[in-house]
């Protein structure tokens, strides 16, 4: 069917997600924006994920399935970027799913700027797998912001997220090896690079992407030294951002402190982590100014004061907070 709308590529990395893949792909093939190229990058799955992908590829000509050796999430995303032929690209993780207007919503945001904005973003809807509860992170507003403003908001967890998904960008924004290979938390090490390239970002803060929070996800599983890569990725972001925007030092410092809190939280019920905890607490206390300013979220300040009362109390308070969120 002829169309005057641009070809949009959806890249979906796949690895051992046989339980969730069909729901994801059903939400993709039922998009109300039809001129799509869907790249399913099977990253060496050992379950039936590859077979499921092939079945969908056989019944929808827009779907192309690529089977490759396992190289990790970043490698799969980069692989898709090299093969894509669309004018724009968006990412979806294979254990998540999207609304039927996920693509068209962001495309229309770009259209409303007469395509002067090379990047559009939407909000995510957190889905707590334990309870089934859903929470829209957006406030249902629209705005055209500068990339600089988006970075500042991202650093303060103010509507703008670091995730690779829930964004629609021109192909040219995604440079070679855009996602850092063999690193956890690759989103914080890459998304800011999109904003650095954009004078305008078309923002629609309505939830269009269902992010399913599972107990065994990277951010919720037990601590390992590999988790320290969050600090590496965040510090690299801070260095690159302040090189261009020195006046964002306070914002990126807050994000660096947050990364230490996030890592500390993952050590709270682990063994043989006392030295790691000591260094994390030391960093937080030395950089308390970054989270005690008026722009930092209130939760930062509460967490800091609880930590000052001792790690046992902080551990207890964090456990209670997790339970109240209803995501166990």
ZARO-559697 format. One line per field, with one value per residue (C-alpha): x, y, z; residue number from 1; residue in one letter. Coordinates in Angstrom, 2 decimals. Example, Ala and Ser with C-alpha at 12.3 -4.5 7.8 and 13.67 -1.06 7.14 Angstrom:
<sites>
xx	[12.30  13.67]
yy	[-4.50  -1.06]
zz	[7.80  7.14]
num	[1  2]
residu	[A  S]
</sites>
This chain:
<sites>
xx	[0.00  1.45  2.10  3.60  4.63  8.29  9.45  9.96  12.16  11.40  14.35  13.56  16.49  15.46  17.08  15.27  11.90  9.59  7.02  6.65  7.57  4.16  2.56  5.29  5.04  1.24  1.41  3.87  2.04  -1.17  0.28  -2.00  1.09  1.57  4.72  7.05  10.20  10.40  13.83  13.80  17.40  17.58  20.72  21.53  18.41  18.50  14.74  11.96  12.22  13.91  11.19  8.46  10.20  10.37  6.65  5.79  8.19  6.42  3.02  3.99  6.23  7.26  9.11  12.72  14.31  18.05  19.67  23.11  25.52  24.94  26.61  24.43  21.71  23.88  25.39  21.92  20.70  23.80  23.38  19.85  21.03  23.48  20.74  17.87  16.58  13.99  14.18  13.41  14.03  12.55  13.43  11.21  12.47  11.09  9.59  7.68  4.80  3.33  0.03  -1.44  -0.49  3.05  4.65  1.99  1.93  5.63  5.52  2.76  4.85  7.56  5.01  3.71  7.19  7.19  9.87  12.33  12.78  14.83  13.71  10.40  9.85  6.89  6.44  6.46  3.84  5.37  3.71  4.44  4.42  3.66  0.47  -0.36  -0.54  0.16  1.53  1.87  5.04  3.75  1.68  -0.24  1.36  3.23  6.22  9.01  12.18  15.86  18.14  19.90  16.66  15.92  19.31  18.69  15.23  16.65  19.27  16.56  14.14  11.71  9.52  12.44  13.80  17.19  15.70  16.56  12.92  9.98  11.88  11.64  14.66  16.13  18.54  21.41  21.28  22.44  26.14  28.24  28.31  25.88  25.23  28.29  28.95  29.30  28.05  25.06  22.96  23.84  20.90  22.44  25.60  23.83  20.53  22.16  24.05  20.74  19.89  23.36  22.65  19.19  18.24  14.63  12.99  9.26  7.97  4.63  4.50  1.79  2.42  2.67  5.27  4.50  7.67  7.21  9.10  10.13  11.95  14.82  15.46  18.97  18.09  16.29  18.45  21.13  24.28  27.39  30.53  29.20  26.51  29.22  29.10  26.18  28.71  31.03  28.23  26.85  30.24  30.94  27.62  28.48  31.86  30.47  27.52  29.53  32.10  29.33  27.14  29.26  26.21  24.58  27.17  24.65  22.20  24.70  26.15  22.69  22.48  25.90  24.78  21.55  23.61  25.44  22.15  20.79  23.89  23.84  20.23  21.26  23.90  21.59  20.86  24.14  27.21  30.84  29.98  31.08  33.93  31.68  29.04  31.67  32.83  29.27  28.24  31.41  30.69  27.07  28.04  30.87  28.49  25.39  25.06  23.89  20.80  20.00  19.27  15.70  15.60  16.47  13.52  12.28  13.08  16.79  16.74  14.80  17.21  20.21  18.96  18.04  21.50  23.05  21.22  23.00  22.90  20.67  17.89  18.34  18.11  14.87  13.35  14.24  12.64  9.45  9.42  9.77  6.88  4.62  5.18  3.30  5.75  6.78]
yy	[0.00  3.35  5.84  9.28  8.70  7.88  4.36  3.89  1.09  -0.70  -2.60  -5.34  -7.22  -10.73  -13.07  -15.92  -14.20  -16.95  -16.18  -12.53  -12.20  -12.81  -10.05  -7.66  -8.54  -8.44  -4.87  -4.02  -5.54  -3.83  -0.32  2.23  3.55  0.97  1.95  0.00  -2.05  -4.36  -5.85  -8.75  -9.32  -12.77  -12.50  -16.20  -17.28  -20.82  -21.10  -20.91  -17.13  -17.47  -19.81  -17.44  -14.58  -16.64  -17.42  -13.73  -12.97  -15.53  -13.88  -10.19  -9.01  -5.92  -8.16  -9.18  -11.72  -11.75  -14.61  -13.87  -15.10  -13.75  -10.40  -8.68  -6.04  -3.19  -5.37  -6.45  -2.87  -1.74  -4.66  -3.53  0.03  -1.18  -3.05  -0.57  1.20  3.50  7.27  7.07  4.42  3.41  0.60  -1.81  -4.40  -7.86  -8.42  -5.13  -3.97  -0.73  1.01  0.82  4.47  4.24  5.04  7.42  9.44  10.24  10.68  13.26  15.07  15.45  16.51  19.25  20.81  20.59  17.95  20.55  18.38  15.24  13.42  12.73  11.12  9.75  8.51  4.97  3.10  0.98  -2.42  -4.23  -7.91  -9.06  -7.08  -6.09  -2.46  0.14  3.63  6.25  8.28  11.13  14.20  14.23  17.45  18.29  20.56  21.29  21.51  21.94  18.95  20.76  21.10  17.42  16.46  18.57  17.05  13.57  14.15  15.16  12.36  15.03  13.41  12.72  9.18  7.70  4.62  3.72  2.96  5.43  7.58  8.10  9.63  10.28  7.59  10.07  10.62  7.07  7.07  3.92  1.64  4.01  1.69  0.77  -2.93  -5.38  -2.84  -2.97  0.18  1.09  3.50  6.04  5.75  6.51  8.41  11.66  11.58  11.98  15.09  16.58  16.56  18.16  21.82  20.68  17.63  17.02  15.75  14.11  13.12  10.49  6.82  4.84  2.23  -0.51  -1.23  -4.50  -4.60  -8.15  -9.43  -10.81  -7.64  -6.15  -3.33  -5.60  -8.73  -9.41  -7.33  -8.29  -6.24  -5.86  -3.57  -0.98  -0.22  2.06  4.39  4.19  4.92  7.78  9.39  9.22  10.95  13.64  14.29  14.59  16.76  19.24  19.52  21.09  22.56  23.49  25.08  21.64  20.56  20.54  18.46  15.80  15.70  14.86  12.00  10.74  10.70  8.97  6.27  5.65  5.40  3.00  0.80  0.95  -0.24  -3.33  -4.22  -4.01  -7.74  -9.03  -10.44  -9.35  -5.84  -3.76  -2.08  -1.27  0.15  2.20  3.84  4.50  6.10  8.18  9.51  10.35  12.26  14.14  15.20  15.85  19.36  17.84  16.28  18.92  21.61  22.59  20.87  17.42  15.10  15.02  11.31  12.13  14.26  11.67  8.94  11.07  11.88  8.24  7.17  9.62  7.75  4.55  1.80  -0.60  2.02  2.94  -0.75  -1.16  2.02  0.98  -2.45  -0.82  1.56  -1.31  -3.16  -0.11  0.27  -2.98  -4.46  -7.59]
zz	[0.00  -1.01  1.77  2.03  5.61  6.33  7.04  10.76  12.07  15.33  16.75  19.26  20.84  21.89  24.39  26.17  26.55  25.30  28.02  27.04  23.38  21.81  23.88  22.82  19.12  19.10  20.37  17.58  14.61  15.74  15.63  13.96  12.12  9.37  7.43  9.66  9.44  12.44  13.14  15.57  16.65  18.24  20.34  20.60  22.50  23.86  24.45  21.84  21.40  18.00  16.77  17.92  16.12  12.91  13.15  13.35  10.52  8.32  8.76  8.57  5.73  7.73  10.16  9.53  11.87  12.46  14.37  15.78  18.42  21.88  22.35  24.90  24.75  23.46  20.76  19.60  19.45  17.56  15.16  14.40  13.80  11.16  9.28  9.53  6.42  8.02  8.35  12.06  14.70  18.03  20.42  22.32  24.79  24.08  27.55  27.44  25.24  23.89  23.22  19.71  19.11  20.48  17.12  15.77  18.99  18.77  14.99  15.39  18.01  15.37  12.79  15.09  14.98  11.14  11.66  12.93  16.02  15.24  18.38  20.13  23.51  25.44  28.99  30.29  32.26  35.01  35.28  38.56  37.66  41.19  41.71  38.13  39.24  36.53  37.06  34.32  34.86  32.69  33.52  30.20  28.92  25.72  25.23  22.78  24.85  24.17  24.48  27.30  29.25  28.68  30.12  33.21  33.70  33.15  35.84  38.31  37.34  36.18  33.45  31.09  31.36  30.47  28.79  25.20  24.44  24.49  22.01  18.25  16.59  13.19  12.12  12.00  15.75  16.38  15.60  15.14  18.20  19.88  22.82  24.94  24.46  27.36  29.88  32.20  32.49  28.92  28.70  31.06  28.95  25.68  25.87  26.90  23.58  21.77  23.75  23.20  19.46  19.62  19.64  19.89  21.43  20.94  24.28  24.98  28.63  28.28  28.95  25.72  26.69  29.21  31.18  33.03  36.32  37.18  40.28  38.17  36.17  36.12  38.48  40.96  41.08  43.70  43.77  41.82  41.07  37.49  38.94  39.61  35.90  36.69  38.32  35.32  32.86  34.95  35.47  31.72  31.09  33.64  32.06  28.53  29.53  31.58  28.78  26.66  29.38  32.45  34.07  34.36  36.92  39.77  37.77  36.71  40.23  41.53  39.02  40.15  43.78  42.77  41.03  44.32  46.20  43.58  43.83  47.63  47.63  45.69  48.28  51.29  51.48  50.05  51.78  51.60  50.40  53.39  51.53  48.57  50.91  52.73  49.50  48.32  51.62  51.64  48.14  49.02  52.14  50.41  47.64  49.75  48.32  45.02  46.62  49.21  46.63  45.82  42.42  43.74  44.48  48.07  48.26  47.87  50.99  53.00  51.90  52.85  56.35  56.97  55.84  58.29  61.06  60.12  57.51  59.54  59.79  56.14  55.15  57.11  55.66  52.11  52.59  53.84  50.89  48.43  50.03  49.95  46.23  45.84  43.38  45.27]
num	[1  2  3  4  5  6  7  8  9  10  11  12  13  14  15  16  17  18  19  20  21  22  23  24  25  26  27  28  29  30  31  32  33  34  35  36  37  38  39  40  41  42  43  44  45  46  47  48  49  50  51  52  53  54  55  56  57  58  59  60  61  62  63  64  65  66  67  68  69  70  71  72  73  74  75  76  77  78  79  80  81  82  83  84  85  86  87  88  89  90  91  92  93  94  95  96  97  98  99  100  101  102  103  104  105  106  107  108  109  110  111  112  113  114  115  116  117  118  119  120  121  122  123  124  125  126  127  128  129  130  131  132  133  134  135  136  137  138  139  140  141  142  143  144  145  146  147  148  149  150  151  152  153  154  155  156  157  158  159  160  161  162  163  164  165  166  167  168  169  170  171  172  173  174  175  176  177  178  179  180  181  182  183  184  185  186  187  188  189  190  191  192  193  194  195  196  197  198  199  200  201  202  203  204  205  206  207  208  209  210  211  212  213  214  215  216  217  218  219  220  221  222  223  224  225  226  227  228  229  230  231  232  233  234  235  236  237  238  239  240  241  242  243  244  245  246  247  248  249  250  251  252  253  254  255  256  257  258  259  260  261  262  263  264  265  266  267  268  269  270  271  272  273  274  275  276  277  278  279  280  281  282  283  284  285  286  287  288  289  290  291  292  293  294  295  296  297  298  299  300  301  302  303  304  305  306  307  308  309  310  311  312  313  314  315  316  317  318  319  320  321  322  323  324  325  326  327  328]
residu	[X  X  X  X  X  X  X  X  X  X  X  X  X  X  X  X  X  X  X  X  X  X  X  X  X  X  X  X  X  X  X  X  X  X  X  X  X  X  X  X  X  X  X  X  X  X  X  X  X  X  X  X  X  X  X  X  X  X  X  X  X  X  X  X  X  X  X  X  X  X  X  X  X  X  X  X  X  X  X  X  X  X  X  X  X  X  X  X  X  X  X  X  X  X  X  X  X  X  X  X  X  X  X  X  X  X  X  X  X  X  X  X  X  X  X  X  X  X  X  X  X  X  X  X  X  X  X  X  X  X  X  X  X  X  X  X  X  X  X  X  X  X  X  X  X  X  X  X  X  X  X  X  X  X  X  X  X  X  X  X  X  X  X  X  X  X  X  X  X  X  X  X  X  X  X  X  X  X  X  X  X  X  X  X  X  X  X  X  X  X  X  X  X  X  X  X  X  X  X  X  X  X  X  X  X  X  X  X  X  X  X  X  X  X  X  X  X  X  X  X  X  X  X  X  X  X  X  X  X  X  X  X  X  X  X  X  X  X  X  X  X  X  X  X  X  X  X  X  X  X  X  X  X  X  X  X  X  X  X  X  X  X  X  X  X  X  X  X  X  X  X  X  X  X  X  X  X  X  X  X  X  X  X  X  X  X  X  X  X  X  X  X  X  X  X  X  X  X  X  X  X  X  X  X  X  X  X  X  X  X  X  X  X  X  X  X  X  X  X  X  X  X  X  X  X  X  X  X]
</sites>
